[in-house]
Amino acid sequence: MENPEIVIKLTSDEALVLSDWLEQVQMTDLSRLVGDAAVWAPLHRIAGTLDKSLPGIFAADYAERLEAARRRLRPALNHSASDEEGTDA
């Protein structure tokens, strides 16, 4: 069976926030957080790809960039969640 690659597109803000979260996850005891070790390989691959794609993670103002990206994403996520809640009714 053919195993085609899957491409996921993220905005730079999404990639930065996800990269930071994945780094935090990888610094924890993954076996406690992720019960299936098969999940670790794709998590590491995604994190590595993001690290290579985001030169800003090594910038002196990384913390400020990350917080700005989080602020920009939060309203969109809150709005999206309220839209989804409205469709369940």
PDB file of N, CA, C and O in Angstrom:
ATOM      1  N   MET A   1       0.840  -1.184   0.000  1.00  0.00           N
ATOM      2  CA  MET A   1       0.000   0.000   0.000  1.00  0.00           C
ATOM      3  C   MET A   1       0.884   1.246   0.000  1.00  0.00           C
ATOM      4  O   MET A   1       1.838   1.351   0.771  1.00  0.00           O
ATOM      5  N   GLU A   2       0.551   2.164  -0.863  1.00  0.00           N
ATOM      6  CA  GLU A   2       1.305   3.406  -0.962  1.00  0.00           C
ATOM      7  C   GLU A   2       1.038   4.277   0.258  1.00  0.00           C
ATOM      8  O   GLU A   2      -0.087   4.322   0.755  1.00  0.00           O
ATOM      9  N   ASN A   3       2.065   4.965   0.741  1.00  0.00           N
ATOM     10  CA  ASN A   3       1.953   5.810   1.917  1.00  0.00           C
ATOM     11  C   ASN A   3       2.312   7.242   1.522  1.00  0.00           C
ATOM     12  O   ASN A   3       3.447   7.670   1.732  1.00  0.00           O
ATOM     13  N   PRO A   4       1.354   7.996   0.946  1.00  0.00           N
ATOM     14  CA  PRO A   4       1.670   9.347   0.487  1.00  0.00           C
ATOM     15  C   PRO A   4       1.907  10.287   1.670  1.00  0.00           C
ATOM     16  O   PRO A   4       1.368  10.095   2.760  1.00  0.00           O
ATOM     17  N   GLU A   5       2.722  11.300   1.422  1.00  0.00           N
ATOM     18  CA  GLU A   5       2.964  12.306   2.443  1.00  0.00           C
ATOM     19  C   GLU A   5       1.743  13.197   2.578  1.00  0.00           C
ATOM     20  O   GLU A   5       0.975  13.380   1.633  1.00  0.00           O
ATOM     21  N   ILE A   6       1.583  13.741   3.760  1.00  0.00           N
ATOM     22  CA  ILE A   6       0.498  14.679   4.034  1.00  0.00           C
ATOM     23  C   ILE A   6       1.132  16.029   4.304  1.00  0.00           C
ATOM     24  O   ILE A   6       2.082  16.129   5.080  1.00  0.00           O
ATOM     25  N   VAL A   7       0.618  17.055   3.676  1.00  0.00           N
ATOM     26  CA  VAL A   7       1.141  18.402   3.828  1.00  0.00           C
ATOM     27  C   VAL A   7       0.157  19.200   4.680  1.00  0.00           C
ATOM     28  O   VAL A   7      -1.043  19.233   4.407  1.00  0.00           O
ATOM     29  N   ILE A   8       0.692  19.839   5.714  1.00  0.00           N
ATOM     30  CA  ILE A   8      -0.117  20.687   6.589  1.00  0.00           C
ATOM     31  C   ILE A   8       0.415  22.104   6.453  1.00  0.00           C
ATOM     32  O   ILE A   8       1.617  22.330   6.587  1.00  0.00           O
ATOM     33  N   LYS A   9      -0.459  23.048   6.191  1.00  0.00           N
ATOM     34  CA  LYS A   9      -0.051  24.442   6.061  1.00  0.00           C
ATOM     35  C   LYS A   9      -0.441  25.190   7.326  1.00  0.00           C
ATOM     36  O   LYS A   9      -1.567  25.082   7.812  1.00  0.00           O
ATOM     37  N   LEU A  10       0.518  25.954   7.847  1.00  0.00           N
ATOM     38  CA  LEU A  10       0.303  26.762   9.038  1.00  0.00           C
ATOM     39  C   LEU A  10       0.726  28.198   8.748  1.00  0.00           C
ATOM     40  O   LEU A  10       1.611  28.439   7.928  1.00  0.00           O
ATOM     41  N   THR A  11       0.094  29.138   9.420  1.00  0.00           N
ATOM     42  CA  THR A  11       0.586  30.508   9.362  1.00  0.00           C
ATOM     43  C   THR A  11       1.861  30.565  10.189  1.00  0.00           C
ATOM     44  O   THR A  11       2.148  29.643  10.951  1.00  0.00           O
ATOM     45  N   SER A  12       2.620  31.628  10.046  1.00  0.00           N
ATOM     46  CA  SER A  12       3.844  31.752  10.848  1.00  0.00           C
ATOM     47  C   SER A  12       3.513  31.832  12.335  1.00  0.00           C
ATOM     48  O   SER A  12       4.263  31.311  13.160  1.00  0.00           O
ATOM     49  N   ASP A  13       2.408  32.471  12.688  1.00  0.00           N
ATOM     50  CA  ASP A  13       1.992  32.530  14.095  1.00  0.00           C
ATOM     51  C   ASP A  13       1.643  31.134  14.615  1.00  0.00           C
ATOM     52  O   ASP A  13       2.070  30.746  15.702  1.00  0.00           O
ATOM     53  N   GLU A  14       0.872  30.392  13.842  1.00  0.00           N
ATOM     54  CA  GLU A  14       0.509  29.030  14.247  1.00  0.00           C
ATOM     55  C   GLU A  14       1.752  28.155  14.411  1.00  0.00           C
ATOM     56  O   GLU A  14       1.866  27.394  15.372  1.00  0.00           O
ATOM     57  N   ALA A  15       2.676  28.274  13.464  1.00  0.00           N
ATOM     58  CA  ALA A  15       3.893  27.471  13.516  1.00  0.00           C
ATOM     59  C   ALA A  15       4.729  27.822  14.738  1.00  0.00           C
ATOM     60  O   ALA A  15       5.266  26.932  15.397  1.00  0.00           O
ATOM     61  N   LEU A  16       4.845  29.096  15.043  1.00  0.00           N
ATOM     62  CA  LEU A  16       5.642  29.523  16.191  1.00  0.00           C
ATOM     63  C   LEU A  16       5.042  29.015  17.499  1.00  0.00           C
ATOM     64  O   LEU A  16       5.759  28.487  18.350  1.00  0.00           O
ATOM     65  N   VAL A  17       3.741  29.173  17.660  1.00  0.00           N
ATOM     66  CA  VAL A  17       3.075  28.724  18.885  1.00  0.00           C
ATOM     67  C   VAL A  17       3.124  27.202  19.000  1.00  0.00           C
ATOM     68  O   VAL A  17       3.371  26.674  20.084  1.00  0.00           O
ATOM     69  N   LEU A  18       2.895  26.506  17.917  1.00  0.00           N
ATOM     70  CA  LEU A  18       2.954  25.046  17.938  1.00  0.00           C
ATOM     71  C   LEU A  18       4.364  24.560  18.230  1.00  0.00           C
ATOM     72  O   LEU A  18       4.544  23.608  18.990  1.00  0.00           O
ATOM     73  N   SER A  19       5.361  25.196  17.639  1.00  0.00           N
ATOM     74  CA  SER A  19       6.740  24.826  17.880  1.00  0.00           C
ATOM     75  C   SER A  19       7.097  24.953  19.359  1.00  0.00           C
ATOM     76  O   SER A  19       7.742  24.073  19.929  1.00  0.00           O
ATOM     77  N   ASP A  20       6.673  26.054  19.971  1.00  0.00           N
ATOM     78  CA  ASP A  20       6.953  26.258  21.391  1.00  0.00           C
ATOM     79  C   ASP A  20       6.275  25.189  22.236  1.00  0.00           C
ATOM     80  O   ASP A  20       6.880  24.644  23.159  1.00  0.00           O
ATOM     81  N   TRP A  21       5.016  24.890  21.919  1.00  0.00           N
ATOM     82  CA  TRP A  21       4.277  23.873  22.683  1.00  0.00           C
ATOM     83  C   TRP A  21       4.932  22.498  22.532  1.00  0.00           C
ATOM     84  O   TRP A  21       5.088  21.769  23.512  1.00  0.00           O
ATOM     85  N   LEU A  22       5.309  22.153  21.314  1.00  0.00           N
ATOM     86  CA  LEU A  22       5.965  20.863  21.088  1.00  0.00           C
ATOM     87  C   LEU A  22       7.282  20.767  21.851  1.00  0.00           C
ATOM     88  O   LEU A  22       7.624  19.710  22.382  1.00  0.00           O
ATOM     89  N   GLU A  23       8.016  21.869  21.904  1.00  0.00           N
ATOM     90  CA  GLU A  23       9.271  21.880  22.665  1.00  0.00           C
ATOM     91  C   GLU A  23       8.986  21.601  24.141  1.00  0.00           C
ATOM     92  O   GLU A  23       9.709  20.840  24.784  1.00  0.00           O
ATOM     93  N   GLN A  24       7.940  22.214  24.671  1.00  0.00           N
ATOM     94  CA  GLN A  24       7.573  21.969  26.068  1.00  0.00           C
ATOM     95  C   GLN A  24       7.163  20.519  26.280  1.00  0.00           C
ATOM     96  O   GLN A  24       7.532  19.909  27.284  1.00  0.00           O
ATOM     97  N   VAL A  25       6.412  19.970  25.353  1.00  0.00           N
ATOM     98  CA  VAL A  25       5.973  18.577  25.445  1.00  0.00           C
ATOM     99  C   VAL A  25       7.185  17.647  25.415  1.00  0.00           C
ATOM    100  O   VAL A  25       7.257  16.690  26.187  1.00  0.00           O
ATOM    101  N   GLN A  26       8.123  17.926  24.535  1.00  0.00           N
ATOM    102  CA  GLN A  26       9.300  17.068  24.418  1.00  0.00           C
ATOM    103  C   GLN A  26      10.187  17.138  25.654  1.00  0.00           C
ATOM    104  O   GLN A  26      10.944  16.204  25.922  1.00  0.00           O
ATOM    105  N   MET A  27      10.107  18.216  26.399  1.00  0.00           N
ATOM    106  CA  MET A  27      10.919  18.352  27.603  1.00  0.00           C
ATOM    107  C   MET A  27      10.283  17.638  28.805  1.00  0.00           C
ATOM    108  O   MET A  27      10.914  17.507  29.854  1.00  0.00           O
ATOM    109  N   THR A  28       9.041  17.180  28.653  1.00  0.00           N
ATOM    110  CA  THR A  28       8.379  16.438  29.720  1.00  0.00           C
ATOM    111  C   THR A  28       8.651  14.957  29.524  1.00  0.00           C
ATOM    112  O   THR A  28       9.330  14.558  28.578  1.00  0.00           O
ATOM    113  N   ASP A  29       8.132  14.172  30.397  1.00  0.00           N
ATOM    114  CA  ASP A  29       8.217  12.720  30.261  1.00  0.00           C
ATOM    115  C   ASP A  29       7.147  12.301  29.254  1.00  0.00           C
ATOM    116  O   ASP A  29       5.983  12.128  29.616  1.00  0.00           O
ATOM    117  N   LEU A  30       7.543  12.138  27.989  1.00  0.00           N
ATOM    118  CA  LEU A  30       6.579  11.834  26.932  1.00  0.00           C
ATOM    119  C   LEU A  30       5.772  10.568  27.227  1.00  0.00           C
ATOM    120  O   LEU A  30       4.609  10.474  26.835  1.00  0.00           O
ATOM    121  N   SER A  31       6.363   9.616  27.899  1.00  0.00           N
ATOM    122  CA  SER A  31       5.643   8.369  28.163  1.00  0.00           C
ATOM    123  C   SER A  31       4.457   8.591  29.094  1.00  0.00           C
ATOM    124  O   SER A  31       3.489   7.831  29.057  1.00  0.00           O
ATOM    125  N   ARG A  32       4.524   9.620  29.923  1.00  0.00           N
ATOM    126  CA  ARG A  32       3.377   9.931  30.791  1.00  0.00           C
ATOM    127  C   ARG A  32       2.290  10.669  30.025  1.00  0.00           C
ATOM    128  O   ARG A  32       1.101  10.486  30.290  1.00  0.00           O
ATOM    129  N   LEU A  33       2.697  11.501  29.078  1.00  0.00           N
ATOM    130  CA  LEU A  33       1.749  12.314  28.329  1.00  0.00           C
ATOM    131  C   LEU A  33       1.161  11.574  27.130  1.00  0.00           C
ATOM    132  O   LEU A  33      -0.026  11.697  26.829  1.00  0.00           O
ATOM    133  N   VAL A  34       2.015  10.803  26.451  1.00  0.00           N
ATOM    134  CA  VAL A  34       1.614  10.090  25.240  1.00  0.00           C
ATOM    135  C   VAL A  34       1.802   8.601  25.495  1.00  0.00           C
ATOM    136  O   VAL A  34       2.930   8.116  25.584  1.00  0.00           O
ATOM    137  N   GLY A  35       0.689   7.877  25.614  1.00  0.00           N
ATOM    138  CA  GLY A  35       0.752   6.467  25.966  1.00  0.00           C
ATOM    139  C   GLY A  35       1.314   5.561  24.889  1.00  0.00           C
ATOM    140  O   GLY A  35       1.848   4.496  25.198  1.00  0.00           O
ATOM    141  N   ASP A  36       1.206   5.958  23.644  1.00  0.00           N
ATOM    142  CA  ASP A  36       1.653   5.112  22.536  1.00  0.00           C
ATOM    143  C   ASP A  36       2.959   5.665  21.979  1.00  0.00           C
ATOM    144  O   ASP A  36       2.975   6.758  21.413  1.00  0.00           O
ATOM    145  N   ALA A  37       4.039   4.931  22.129  1.00  0.00           N
ATOM    146  CA  ALA A  37       5.356   5.385  21.667  1.00  0.00           C
ATOM    147  C   ALA A  37       5.391   5.628  20.159  1.00  0.00           C
ATOM    148  O   ALA A  37       6.266   6.348  19.678  1.00  0.00           O
ATOM    149  N   ALA A  38       4.470   5.048  19.412  1.00  0.00           N
ATOM    150  CA  ALA A  38       4.424   5.271  17.959  1.00  0.00           C
ATOM    151  C   ALA A  38       4.121   6.733  17.634  1.00  0.00           C
ATOM    152  O   ALA A  38       4.436   7.196  16.538  1.00  0.00           O
ATOM    153  N   VAL A  39       3.524   7.455  18.554  1.00  0.00           N
ATOM    154  CA  VAL A  39       3.183   8.862  18.335  1.00  0.00           C
ATOM    155  C   VAL A  39       4.420   9.753  18.444  1.00  0.00           C
ATOM    156  O   VAL A  39       4.445  10.854  17.895  1.00  0.00           O
ATOM    157  N   TRP A  40       5.437   9.279  19.148  1.00  0.00           N
ATOM    158  CA  TRP A  40       6.619  10.102  19.373  1.00  0.00           C
ATOM    159  C   TRP A  40       7.330  10.452  18.079  1.00  0.00           C
ATOM    160  O   TRP A  40       7.770  11.590  17.916  1.00  0.00           O
ATOM    161  N   ALA A  41       7.457   9.522  17.166  1.00  0.00           N
ATOM    162  CA  ALA A  41       8.177   9.777  15.915  1.00  0.00           C
ATOM    163  C   ALA A  41       7.554  10.934  15.130  1.00  0.00           C
ATOM    164  O   ALA A  41       8.278  11.845  14.727  1.00  0.00           O
ATOM    165  N   PRO A  42       6.245  10.931  14.901  1.00  0.00           N
ATOM    166  CA  PRO A  42       5.690  12.076  14.174  1.00  0.00           C
ATOM    167  C   PRO A  42       5.781  13.382  14.964  1.00  0.00           C
ATOM    168  O   PRO A  42       5.942  14.448  14.370  1.00  0.00           O
ATOM    169  N   LEU A  43       5.680  13.315  16.290  1.00  0.00           N
ATOM    170  CA  LEU A  43       5.831  14.538  17.089  1.00  0.00           C
ATOM    171  C   LEU A  43       7.233  15.119  16.927  1.00  0.00           C
ATOM    172  O   LEU A  43       7.393  16.326  16.746  1.00  0.00           O
ATOM    173  N   HIS A  44       8.240  14.262  16.992  1.00  0.00           N
ATOM    174  CA  HIS A  44       9.618  14.726  16.819  1.00  0.00           C
ATOM    175  C   HIS A  44       9.841  15.256  15.400  1.00  0.00           C
ATOM    176  O   HIS A  44      10.555  16.240  15.209  1.00  0.00           O
ATOM    177  N   ARG A  45       9.235  14.608  14.415  1.00  0.00           N
ATOM    178  CA  ARG A  45       9.406  15.052  13.023  1.00  0.00           C
ATOM    179  C   ARG A  45       8.778  16.421  12.807  1.00  0.00           C
ATOM    180  O   ARG A  45       9.372  17.286  12.164  1.00  0.00           O
ATOM    181  N   ILE A  46       7.576  16.617  13.344  1.00  0.00           N
ATOM    182  CA  ILE A  46       6.913  17.922  13.221  1.00  0.00           C
ATOM    183  C   ILE A  46       7.743  18.989  13.919  1.00  0.00           C
ATOM    184  O   ILE A  46       7.972  20.063  13.362  1.00  0.00           O
ATOM    185  N   ALA A  47       8.195  18.697  15.139  1.00  0.00           N
ATOM    186  CA  ALA A  47       8.987  19.668  15.894  1.00  0.00           C
ATOM    187  C   ALA A  47      10.274  20.014  15.147  1.00  0.00           C
ATOM    188  O   ALA A  47      10.650  21.184  15.078  1.00  0.00           O
ATOM    189  N   GLY A  48      10.942  19.025  14.596  1.00  0.00           N
ATOM    190  CA  GLY A  48      12.175  19.272  13.856  1.00  0.00           C
ATOM    191  C   GLY A  48      11.944  20.105  12.605  1.00  0.00           C
ATOM    192  O   GLY A  48      12.730  20.997  12.285  1.00  0.00           O
ATOM    193  N   THR A  49      10.867  19.807  11.907  1.00  0.00           N
ATOM    194  CA  THR A  49      10.534  20.566  10.701  1.00  0.00           C
ATOM    195  C   THR A  49      10.242  22.023  11.055  1.00  0.00           C
ATOM    196  O   THR A  49      10.691  22.937  10.363  1.00  0.00           O
ATOM    197  N   LEU A  50       9.491  22.235  12.136  1.00  0.00           N
ATOM    198  CA  LEU A  50       9.191  23.601  12.564  1.00  0.00           C
ATOM    199  C   LEU A  50      10.467  24.327  12.969  1.00  0.00           C
ATOM    200  O   LEU A  50      10.661  25.487  12.605  1.00  0.00           O
ATOM    201  N   ASP A  51      11.326  23.666  13.707  1.00  0.00           N
ATOM    202  CA  ASP A  51      12.587  24.291  14.137  1.00  0.00           C
ATOM    203  C   ASP A  51      13.410  24.758  12.943  1.00  0.00           C
ATOM    204  O   ASP A  51      13.986  25.845  12.971  1.00  0.00           O
ATOM    205  N   LYS A  52      13.469  23.937  11.889  1.00  0.00           N
ATOM    206  CA  LYS A  52      14.241  24.299  10.703  1.00  0.00           C
ATOM    207  C   LYS A  52      13.573  25.431   9.914  1.00  0.00           C
ATOM    208  O   LYS A  52      14.245  26.192   9.219  1.00  0.00           O
ATOM    209  N   SER A  53      12.256  25.532  10.028  1.00  0.00           N
ATOM    210  CA  SER A  53      11.499  26.516   9.248  1.00  0.00           C
ATOM    211  C   SER A  53      11.337  27.857   9.953  1.00  0.00           C
ATOM    212  O   SER A  53      10.899  28.830   9.339  1.00  0.00           O
ATOM    213  N   LEU A  54      11.684  27.918  11.233  1.00  0.00           N
ATOM    214  CA  LEU A  54      11.450  29.128  12.025  1.00  0.00           C
ATOM    215  C   LEU A  54      12.765  29.681  12.578  1.00  0.00           C
ATOM    216  O   LEU A  54      13.121  29.399  13.723  1.00  0.00           O
ATOM    217  N   PRO A  55      13.484  30.460  11.779  1.00  0.00           N
ATOM    218  CA  PRO A  55      14.746  31.008  12.285  1.00  0.00           C
ATOM    219  C   PRO A  55      14.534  31.937  13.479  1.00  0.00           C
ATOM    220  O   PRO A  55      15.462  32.150  14.259  1.00  0.00           O
ATOM    221  N   GLY A  56      13.344  32.486  13.634  1.00  0.00           N
ATOM    222  CA  GLY A  56      13.045  33.401  14.729  1.00  0.00           C
ATOM    223  C   GLY A  56      13.092  32.761  16.108  1.00  0.00           C
ATOM    224  O   GLY A  56      13.126  33.467  17.115  1.00  0.00           O
ATOM    225  N   ILE A  57      13.096  31.417  16.169  1.00  0.00           N
ATOM    226  CA  ILE A  57      13.124  30.777  17.486  1.00  0.00           C
ATOM    227  C   ILE A  57      14.461  30.987  18.180  1.00  0.00           C
ATOM    228  O   ILE A  57      14.583  30.743  19.381  1.00  0.00           O
ATOM    229  N   PHE A  58      15.457  31.435  17.438  1.00  0.00           N
ATOM    230  CA  PHE A  58      16.768  31.702  18.025  1.00  0.00           C
ATOM    231  C   PHE A  58      17.029  33.193  18.194  1.00  0.00           C
ATOM    232  O   PHE A  58      18.129  33.585  18.584  1.00  0.00           O
ATOM    233  N   ALA A  59      16.040  34.023  17.907  1.00  0.00           N
ATOM    234  CA  ALA A  59      16.205  35.474  18.009  1.00  0.00           C
ATOM    235  C   ALA A  59      16.193  35.913  19.473  1.00  0.00           C
ATOM    236  O   ALA A  59      15.585  35.270  20.329  1.00  0.00           O
ATOM    237  N   ALA A  60      16.869  37.005  19.733  1.00  0.00           N
ATOM    238  CA  ALA A  60      16.933  37.538  21.100  1.00  0.00           C
ATOM    239  C   ALA A  60      15.547  37.926  21.616  1.00  0.00           C
ATOM    240  O   ALA A  60      15.287  37.860  22.817  1.00  0.00           O
ATOM    241  N   ASP A  61      14.659  38.328  20.706  1.00  0.00           N
ATOM    242  CA  ASP A  61      13.313  38.748  21.122  1.00  0.00           C
ATOM    243  C   ASP A  61      12.274  37.632  20.925  1.00  0.00           C
ATOM    244  O   ASP A  61      11.095  37.904  20.698  1.00  0.00           O
ATOM    245  N   TYR A  62      12.722  36.397  21.014  1.00  0.00           N
ATOM    246  CA  TYR A  62      11.838  35.240  20.805  1.00  0.00           C
ATOM    247  C   TYR A  62      10.615  35.288  21.714  1.00  0.00           C
ATOM    248  O   TYR A  62       9.497  35.077  21.243  1.00  0.00           O
ATOM    249  N   ALA A  63      10.797  35.555  22.986  1.00  0.00           N
ATOM    250  CA  ALA A  63       9.672  35.558  23.941  1.00  0.00           C
ATOM    251  C   ALA A  63       8.615  36.583  23.529  1.00  0.00           C
ATOM    252  O   ALA A  63       7.417  36.317  23.622  1.00  0.00           O
ATOM    253  N   GLU A  64       9.061  37.751  23.075  1.00  0.00           N
ATOM    254  CA  GLU A  64       8.118  38.784  22.645  1.00  0.00           C
ATOM    255  C   GLU A  64       7.392  38.361  21.364  1.00  0.00           C
ATOM    256  O   GLU A  64       6.190  38.582  21.221  1.00  0.00           O
ATOM    257  N   ARG A  65       8.130  37.754  20.440  1.00  0.00           N
ATOM    258  CA  ARG A  65       7.513  37.271  19.193  1.00  0.00           C
ATOM    259  C   ARG A  65       6.467  36.194  19.485  1.00  0.00           C
ATOM    260  O   ARG A  65       5.384  36.185  18.901  1.00  0.00           O
ATOM    261  N   LEU A  66       6.812  35.292  20.395  1.00  0.00           N
ATOM    262  CA  LEU A  66       5.901  34.210  20.750  1.00  0.00           C
ATOM    263  C   LEU A  66       4.635  34.765  21.391  1.00  0.00           C
ATOM    264  O   LEU A  66       3.530  34.362  21.029  1.00  0.00           O
ATOM    265  N   GLU A  67       4.783  35.669  22.324  1.00  0.00           N
ATOM    266  CA  GLU A  67       3.612  36.237  22.996  1.00  0.00           C
ATOM    267  C   GLU A  67       2.737  37.016  22.016  1.00  0.00           C
ATOM    268  O   GLU A  67       1.510  36.957  22.096  1.00  0.00           O
ATOM    269  N   ALA A  68       3.359  37.738  21.101  1.00  0.00           N
ATOM    270  CA  ALA A  68       2.595  38.468  20.083  1.00  0.00           C
ATOM    271  C   ALA A  68       1.815  37.492  19.198  1.00  0.00           C
ATOM    272  O   ALA A  68       0.656  37.743  18.867  1.00  0.00           O
ATOM    273  N   ALA A  69       2.444  36.390  18.819  1.00  0.00           N
ATOM    274  CA  ALA A  69       1.755  35.378  18.000  1.00  0.00           C
ATOM    275  C   ALA A  69       0.584  34.777  18.776  1.00  0.00           C
ATOM    276  O   ALA A  69      -0.494  34.575  18.217  1.00  0.00           O
ATOM    277  N   ARG A  70       0.790  34.497  20.046  1.00  0.00           N
ATOM    278  CA  ARG A  70      -0.305  33.961  20.871  1.00  0.00           C
ATOM    279  C   ARG A  70      -1.471  34.930  20.944  1.00  0.00           C
ATOM    280  O   ARG A  70      -2.630  34.532  20.828  1.00  0.00           O
ATOM    281  N   ARG A  71      -1.156  36.216  21.139  1.00  0.00           N
ATOM    282  CA  ARG A  71      -2.231  37.225  21.213  1.00  0.00           C
ATOM    283  C   ARG A  71      -3.014  37.278  19.903  1.00  0.00           C
ATOM    284  O   ARG A  71      -4.241  37.376  19.909  1.00  0.00           O
ATOM    285  N   ARG A  72      -2.298  37.213  18.784  1.00  0.00           N
ATOM    286  CA  ARG A  72      -2.983  37.277  17.484  1.00  0.00           C
ATOM    287  C   ARG A  72      -3.859  36.047  17.243  1.00  0.00           C
ATOM    288  O   ARG A  72      -4.896  36.147  16.587  1.00  0.00           O
ATOM    289  N   LEU A  73      -3.462  34.916  17.756  1.00  0.00           N
ATOM    290  CA  LEU A  73      -4.223  33.684  17.528  1.00  0.00           C
ATOM    291  C   LEU A  73      -5.420  33.541  18.459  1.00  0.00           C
ATOM    292  O   LEU A  73      -6.446  32.990  18.059  1.00  0.00           O
ATOM    293  N   ARG A  74      -5.312  34.019  19.667  1.00  0.00           N
ATOM    294  CA  ARG A  74      -6.388  33.803  20.645  1.00  0.00           C
ATOM    295  C   ARG A  74      -7.754  34.298  20.186  1.00  0.00           C
ATOM    296  O   ARG A  74      -8.714  33.536  20.293  1.00  0.00           O
ATOM    297  N   PRO A  75      -7.905  35.504  19.689  1.00  0.00           N
ATOM    298  CA  PRO A  75      -9.248  35.935  19.273  1.00  0.00           C
ATOM    299  C   PRO A  75      -9.842  35.043  18.192  1.00  0.00           C
ATOM    300  O   PRO A  75     -11.033  34.734  18.223  1.00  0.00           O
ATOM    301  N   ALA A  76      -9.020  34.632  17.241  1.00  0.00           N
ATOM    302  CA  ALA A  76      -9.511  33.773  16.168  1.00  0.00           C
ATOM    303  C   ALA A  76      -9.964  32.432  16.731  1.00  0.00           C
ATOM    304  O   ALA A  76     -10.986  31.897  16.299  1.00  0.00           O
ATOM    305  N   LEU A  77      -9.231  31.890  17.674  1.00  0.00           N
ATOM    306  CA  LEU A  77      -9.603  30.617  18.272  1.00  0.00           C
ATOM    307  C   LEU A  77     -10.867  30.760  19.099  1.00  0.00           C
ATOM    308  O   LEU A  77     -11.741  29.896  19.034  1.00  0.00           O
ATOM    309  N   ASN A  78     -10.987  31.832  19.875  1.00  0.00           N
ATOM    310  CA  ASN A  78     -12.188  32.044  20.682  1.00  0.00           C
ATOM    311  C   ASN A  78     -13.407  32.230  19.801  1.00  0.00           C
ATOM    312  O   ASN A  78     -14.479  31.704  20.103  1.00  0.00           O
ATOM    313  N   HIS A  79     -13.254  32.969  18.719  1.00  0.00           N
ATOM    314  CA  HIS A  79     -14.363  33.185  17.791  1.00  0.00           C
ATOM    315  C   HIS A  79     -14.765  31.882  17.131  1.00  0.00           C
ATOM    316  O   HIS A  79     -15.953  31.594  16.989  1.00  0.00           O
ATOM    317  N   SER A  80     -13.784  31.097  16.727  1.00  0.00           N
ATOM    318  CA  SER A  80     -14.047  29.813  16.086  1.00  0.00           C
ATOM    319  C   SER A  80     -14.765  28.862  17.032  1.00  0.00           C
ATOM    320  O   SER A  80     -15.689  28.160  16.621  1.00  0.00           O
ATOM    321  N   ALA A  81     -14.350  28.830  18.295  1.00  0.00           N
ATOM    322  CA  ALA A  81     -14.975  27.944  19.276  1.00  0.00           C
ATOM    323  C   ALA A  81     -16.425  28.330  19.501  1.00  0.00           C
ATOM    324  O   ALA A  81     -17.284  27.457  19.626  1.00  0.00           O
ATOM    325  N   SER A  82     -16.710  29.626  19.554  1.00  0.00           N
ATOM    326  CA  SER A  82     -18.094  30.037  19.770  1.00  0.00           C
ATOM    327  C   SER A  82     -18.945  29.721  18.549  1.00  0.00           C
ATOM    328  O   SER A  82     -20.127  29.409  18.689  1.00  0.00           O
ATOM    329  N   ASP A  83     -18.362  29.796  17.348  1.00  0.00           N
ATOM    330  CA  ASP A  83     -19.095  29.422  16.137  1.00  0.00           C
ATOM    331  C   ASP A  83     -19.452  27.947  16.167  1.00  0.00           C
ATOM    332  O   ASP A  83     -20.573  27.567  15.829  1.00  0.00           O
ATOM    333  N   GLU A  84     -18.487  27.102  16.577  1.00  0.00           N
ATOM    334  CA  GLU A  84     -18.726  25.668  16.626  1.00  0.00           C
ATOM    335  C   GLU A  84     -19.767  25.314  17.668  1.00  0.00           C
ATOM    336  O   GLU A  84     -20.592  24.428  17.446  1.00  0.00           O
ATOM    337  N   GLU A  85     -19.738  26.009  18.826  1.00  0.00           N
ATOM    338  CA  GLU A  85     -20.726  25.739  19.865  1.00  0.00           C
ATOM    339  C   GLU A  85     -22.117  26.061  19.360  1.00  0.00           C
ATOM    340  O   GLU A  85     -23.078  25.363  19.681  1.00  0.00           O
ATOM    341  N   GLY A  86     -22.226  27.130  18.561  1.00  0.00           N
ATOM    342  CA  GLY A  86     -23.518  27.520  18.041  1.00  0.00           C
ATOM    343  C   GLY A  86     -24.075  26.513  17.047  1.00  0.00           C
ATOM    344  O   GLY A  86     -25.293  26.408  16.905  1.00  0.00           O
ATOM    345  N   THR A  87     -23.218  25.768  16.356  1.00  0.00           N
ATOM    346  CA  THR A  87     -23.697  24.806  15.369  1.00  0.00           C
ATOM    347  C   THR A  87     -24.156  23.517  16.016  1.00  0.00           C
ATOM    348  O   THR A  87     -24.886  22.743  15.397  1.00  0.00           O
ATOM    349  N   ASP A  88     -23.737  23.266  17.270  1.00  0.00           N
ATOM    350  CA  ASP A  88     -24.142  22.037  17.945  1.00  0.00           C
ATOM    351  C   ASP A  88     -25.568  22.108  18.470  1.00  0.00           C
ATOM    352  O   ASP A  88     -26.168  21.071  18.755  1.00  0.00           O
ATOM    353  N   ALA A  89     -26.114  23.289  18.604  1.00  0.00           N
ATOM    354  CA  ALA A  89     -27.439  23.433  19.216  1.00  0.00           C
ATOM    355  C   ALA A  89     -28.545  22.988  18.311  1.00  0.00           C
ATOM    356  O   ALA A  89     -29.715  23.050  18.688  1.00  0.00           O
TER     357      ALA A  89
END
